[in-house]
Amino acid sequence: MERDLKIIQKQPPIFFKINAKLQQIIFVALILFSMTPYSSPPIALLLGLVVANLSGHPFLSLNHKAVSILLQISVVGLGFGMNINGALSAGKECFFFTISSIFSTLILGTFIGKWLNIDKKTSHLISCGTAICGGSAIAAIAPVIKSDEKQTSVALGVIFILNSLALFLFPAIGNWLGLSQKEFGLWCAIAIHDTSSVVGAASKFGPEALQIATTVKLARALWIVPVALITSIIFKNKLRRIRIPYFIGLFILAMAMNTYSLKTAIVAPYLVSIAKIGLTLTLFLIGAGLNRGILKTVGIKPLFQGFLLWMFIGIASLTAIMYFN
């Protein structure tokens, strides 16, 4: 994954040139602010975007690894605030939504990619990232189709840009439409790309939305395996090792401990609070990794493909949830 991010992790020209020491002080100060009660996932993401484009990210080469580790720890921590029985119920209920949305998005993405004359591998990576779980899906599928650095970076750039917009737009739309927590949680899990923004958006809506969104999204991530198998057949490549998010197992274990262990239930609220701080910090770092260099790398056509797929899965899933669920 780190190799895949080389292009979009190059530091572009910044608006304010300051010495390295001051740049680091500003960055660390914003990290500390993101960990306070005055911050929130959207605010942290916005602060990251601002610092990335105004003064720059002084630790950009370490950003992806930090985001990956923090996100996994935070998601596992959130599991201590969830009941495994309710999670299993939510997972069973949305099974049909998961299958239909994943494969319809992949099929539509293929046609849109051909229509826009986008490179086949880039188009497939964008489709997989939209259909399953954003950057994690792209990282898993890229070795299967043997995509090069440019193709992978373009796909990641598209997903990162749209994923950031989702964190701001979805809660506003959910409130405007008067969605219930159950409806909003399910919609987030299906229509937002990465787990970080899914959890960030759902946590603003309420505890039930958070539980449903997190559980459904992580269950959705497991579809990386069958999609990778199908991809290897389509691209006629020998299937290599598939990168799957193993921390999902720890998330399930955390839910089980919270459900069945009284001792765990006592400390669970503190673990969840720490996890939410970790998630907010994760979103700050994601924002800090998004700069003008990403827009230049992505290009109009791939971004347009990603936008059309995002609109499709967002509108189709919302309609199904509101009128047929």
C-alpha positions in Angstrom: 0.0 0.0 0.0 2.8 2.4 0.8 4.3 1.8 -2.6 1.0 2.5 -4.2 0.8 5.9 -2.5 4.2 7.3 -3.7 2.7 9.6 -6.4 0.0 11.2 -4.3 2.2 11.6 -1.3 4.6 14.0 -3.0 4.4 17.3 -1.2 3.0 20.0 -3.7 3.9 23.7 -3.6 2.3 25.3 -0.5 0.8 28.8 0.0 2.9 29.8 3.0 6.6 28.9 3.1 7.7 28.5 6.7 10.7 26.9 8.3 10.5 23.2 9.1 10.4 23.7 12.8 7.4 26.0 12.8 5.7 23.7 10.3 6.1 20.8 12.7 4.9 22.9 15.7 1.7 23.9 13.8 1.1 20.4 12.7 1.5 18.9 16.2 -0.7 21.7 17.7 -3.5 20.7 15.3 -3.0 17.0 16.2 -3.4 17.9 19.9 -6.5 20.0 19.2 -8.1 17.1 17.2 -7.8 15.0 20.4 -9.8 17.5 22.5 -13.6 17.6 23.0 -13.7 20.8 20.9 -13.0 18.9 17.8 -15.1 16.4 15.8 -14.5 14.1 12.8 -15.6 16.8 10.2 -13.7 19.6 11.9 -10.6 17.4 12.1 -10.8 16.4 8.4 -11.2 20.1 7.5 -8.2 21.2 9.6 -6.2 18.5 7.9 -7.2 19.7 4.5 -6.3 23.3 5.4 -2.9 22.5 6.8 -2.0 20.2 3.9 -2.6 23.0 1.4 -1.5 26.1 3.4 1.7 25.1 5.3 2.1 21.5 4.3 2.5 18.1 6.0 5.9 17.8 7.7 5.6 14.0 8.2 3.9 13.1 4.9 6.0 9.9 4.3 4.7 8.5 7.6 1.1 9.5 7.1 -0.4 6.4 5.4 1.1 4.0 8.0 -0.2 6.2 10.9 -3.7 6.3 9.3 -3.8 2.6 8.8 -2.7 1.7 12.4 -4.9 4.4 14.0 -8.0 3.4 12.0 -7.7 -0.3 12.9 -7.2 0.4 16.6 -10.1 2.8 16.6 -12.5 0.4 14.9 -11.6 -2.4 17.3 -12.1 0.0 20.2 -15.6 1.0 18.9 -16.4 -2.7 19.1 -16.4 -2.5 22.9 -19.4 -0.3 22.7 -21.5 -2.7 20.6 -23.7 -5.7 21.2 -22.8 -8.7 19.1 -26.4 -9.9 18.9 -27.6 -6.6 17.5 -24.7 -6.5 15.1 -25.4 -10.0 13.7 -29.0 -9.1 13.2 -28.1 -6.0 11.3 -25.6 -8.0 9.2 -28.3 -10.6 8.2 -30.8 -7.9 7.4 -28.6 -6.1 4.9 -27.1 -9.1 3.2 -29.2 -8.6 0.0 -28.3 -4.9 -0.1 -24.7 -5.8 0.2 -24.6 -8.2 -2.7 -26.8 -6.2 -5.1 -25.0 -2.9 -4.4 -21.5 -4.4 -4.8 -22.1 -6.1 -8.1 -24.3 -3.5 -9.7 -21.6 -0.9 -9.0 -18.9 -3.1 -10.4 -20.9 -3.7 -13.6 -21.9 -0.1 -14.0 -18.3 1.0 -13.4 -17.1 -1.2 -16.3 -19.5 0.4 -18.7 -18.8 4.0 -17.5 -15.0 3.3 -17.8 -15.5 2.1 -21.4 -17.7 5.1 -22.2 -15.2 7.6 -20.9 -12.3 5.6 -22.5 -10.5 5.2 -19.1 -7.7 2.7 -18.7 -9.3 -0.7 -17.9 -7.2 -1.2 -14.7 -7.8 2.3 -13.4 -11.5 2.0 -14.0 -11.7 -1.4 -12.3 -9.9 -0.1 -9.2 -12.2 2.9 -8.9 -15.2 0.6 -9.3 -13.9 -1.8 -6.6 -13.1 1.1 -4.2 -16.6 2.5 -4.6 -18.3 -0.9 -4.4 -16.6 -2.3 -1.3 -14.4 -0.3 1.1 -12.4 2.4 -0.6 -8.6 2.3 -0.2 -8.5 -1.1 1.4 -10.2 -2.7 -1.6 -7.9 -0.9 -4.0 -4.9 -2.1 -2.1 -6.2 -5.6 -2.3 -7.2 -5.6 -5.9 -4.1 -3.7 -7.3 -1.7 -6.7 -7.1 -4.3 -9.0 -8.6 -4.6 -7.0 -11.8 -0.9 -6.0 -11.7 -1.7 -2.3 -11.9 1.2 0.1 -12.0 1.9 3.0 -9.6 0.1 5.6 -11.7 -3.1 3.5 -12.1 -3.3 2.7 -8.4 -2.5 6.3 -7.3 -5.2 7.7 -9.6 -7.8 5.3 -8.2 -6.8 6.1 -4.6 -7.0 9.9 -5.3 -10.5 9.6 -6.7 -11.7 7.6 -3.6 -9.9 9.9 -1.1 -11.5 13.1 -2.6 -15.1 11.7 -2.7 -14.7 10.0 0.6 -13.9 13.3 2.3 -16.9 15.0 0.7 -19.1 12.2 2.1 -18.2 13.0 5.7 -19.7 16.5 5.3 -22.6 15.7 3.0 -24.2 12.6 4.4 -25.1 13.8 7.9 -26.6 16.9 6.4 -28.7 14.9 3.9 -29.7 12.4 6.5 -31.0 15.2 8.8 -32.8 16.9 5.9 -34.6 13.7 4.9 -35.4 12.8 8.5 -33.8 9.4 8.3 -33.9 7.1 11.3 -30.6 6.0 12.9 -31.1 2.6 11.4 -31.7 3.9 7.9 -28.8 6.3 8.1 -26.4 3.7 9.4 -27.2 1.3 6.7 -27.0 4.1 4.0 -23.5 5.1 5.3 -22.2 1.6 5.2 -23.3 1.0 1.6 -22.7 4.4 0.0 -19.6 5.9 1.7 -16.2 4.5 0.5 -13.8 4.2 3.5 -14.5 2.9 7.0 -13.1 6.1 8.5 -15.7 8.3 7.0 -18.5 5.7 7.5 -17.8 5.7 11.2 -17.2 9.5 11.4 -20.5 10.3 9.7 -22.5 7.6 11.6 -21.1 8.7 15.0 -22.6 12.2 14.4 -26.0 10.7 13.8 -26.3 8.5 17.0 -25.2 5.3 18.7 -27.5 3.0 16.8 -26.4 4.4 13.5 -22.8 3.9 14.5 -23.3 0.3 15.4 -25.2 -0.6 12.2 -22.8 1.4 10.0 -19.6 -0.1 11.5 -20.9 -3.7 11.5 -22.3 -3.6 8.0 -19.2 -1.8 6.5 -16.8 -4.4 8.0 -19.0 -7.3 6.8 -18.9 -5.6 3.4 -15.1 -5.5 3.5 -15.0 -9.3 3.5 -16.3 -9.2 -0.1 -12.8 -8.2 -1.1 -12.0 -11.9 -1.3 -14.7 -13.1 -3.8 -14.3 -9.9 -5.9 -10.5 -10.5 -6.0 -11.1 -14.1 -7.2 -13.5 -12.9 -9.9 -11.1 -10.2 -10.9 -8.2 -12.7 -11.4 -10.4 -14.6 -13.8 -11.5 -11.5 -15.8 -8.0 -10.1 -16.1 -6.6 -13.7 -16.7 -3.9 -13.2 -14.0 -2.7 -15.7 -11.5 -4.2 -14.8 -8.1 -1.7 -13.5 -5.7 -2.0 -13.1 -1.9 -5.1 -11.1 -1.1 -4.8 -8.3 1.5 -7.8 -8.5 3.7 -8.5 -6.4 6.8 -7.7 -9.0 9.6 -8.6 -6.5 12.3 -12.2 -7.3 11.6 -11.7 -10.4 13.7 -10.5 -8.3 16.7 -13.6 -6.1 16.2 -15.9 -9.1 16.5 -13.9 -10.3 19.6 -14.4 -6.8 21.2 -18.1 -7.0 20.6 -18.3 -10.5 22.1 -16.4 -9.4 25.2 -18.6 -6.4 25.7 -21.7 -8.6 25.3 -20.8 -11.5 27.5 -18.1 -10.2 29.9 -19.3 -8.1 32.9 -15.7 -7.0 33.6 -15.2 -5.8 30.1 -18.5 -3.9 30.2 -17.2 -1.8 33.1 -14.2 -0.4 31.2 -15.9 -0.5 27.8 -17.2 3.2 27.9 -13.6 4.4 28.4 -12.3 2.3 25.6 -15.0 3.6 23.3 -14.1 7.2 24.2 -10.5 6.6 23.4 -11.5 5.0 20.1 -13.5 8.0 19.1 -10.6 10.3 19.8 -8.4 8.0 17.7 -11.0 8.1 14.8 -11.1 11.9 14.9 -7.3 12.0 14.8 -7.4 9.5 11.9 -9.6 11.8 9.9 -7.3 14.8 10.6 -4.4 12.7 9.1 -6.5 11.7 6.1 -7.2 15.4 5.5 -3.6 16.3 5.9 -2.7 13.8 3.2 -5.1 15.4 0.7 -3.4 18.2 -1.3 -3.5 19.9 -4.7 -1.1 17.2 -6.0 -3.9 14.6 -5.7 -6.2 16.6 -8.0 -3.4 17.0 -10.6 -2.7 13.3 -10.4 -6.3 12.2 -10.7 -7.5 13.9 -13.9 -11.1 14.8 -14.9 -12.3 11.5 -16.5 -11.4 9.1 -13.6 -12.9 11.6 -11.1 -16.0 11.8 -13.2 -16.3 8.1 -13.2 -16.0 7.9 -9.5 -18.5 10.7 -9.0 -21.1 9.0 -11.3 -20.6 5.6 -9.4 -20.9 7.4 -6.1 -24.1 9.1 -7.2 -25.5 5.8 -8.4 -24.8 3.8 -5.2 -25.8 6.7 -3.0 -29.2 7.3 -4.7 -30.0 3.7 -5.4 -29.2 2.5 -1.8 -31.1 5.4 -0.2 -34.2 4.8 -2.3 -34.1 1.1 -1.5 -33.7 1.8 2.2 -36.4 4.4 2.4 -39.1 2.6 0.3 -38.3 -1.1 0.3 -36.6 -1.9 3.6 
